[in-house]
Amino acid sequence: MAKSEKTWSLKEIDQERGSTKGAAFLAFKQLKDSFDEGRDFYYLSASEDADEIEKLREAGRIYATTVNAILLTEAGYLAVVDYLDG
């Protein structure tokens, strides 16, 4: 993952929009087939990226119950927001 790249978590999108928990995740699931991992989003695996996930949890960027995390790039973020605005 490009460390300098701005990313958004699904929780951050939910909070920014005042949506209920899970709204951004449902939008992501609808769009996932059109997304490219590494371009539109990054998938953080609990087994491989535990330290990074814990840092995100401690920073309040992901939900406390998140196991595997998804971080959206600007392209992915814009697509999810556009879908939610649909």
C-alpha positions, 0 to 999 in steps of 0.5 A, a space after each residue: 500500500 502506498 503509505 503517502 496515499 490518502 485512503 478512506 475506511 468504510 467507517 469514515 465514509 459512513 460517519 462523513 455521510 451520517 449513514 448507518 453502520 454498513 452502508 459504505 460496505 454494502 455499496 463496496 460489495 455492489 461495486 467490488 467486481 468493477 474495482 481493482 485491488 491496489 488501484 481502487 482499494 486495499 484489502 488488509 487481512 487479519 492474518 497478514 496485516 494485523 499490526 496495520 489493522 490494530 493501528 487503524 482501530 486505535 486511531 478510530 478509523 475502523 469499527 471495533 469489530 472489524 476483522 479484515 479491513 478495506 481502505 479505499 483510494 480516491 478512485 474507490 472513495 469517489 465511486 462508493 460516494 457516487 453509488 450512495 448518492 445514486 
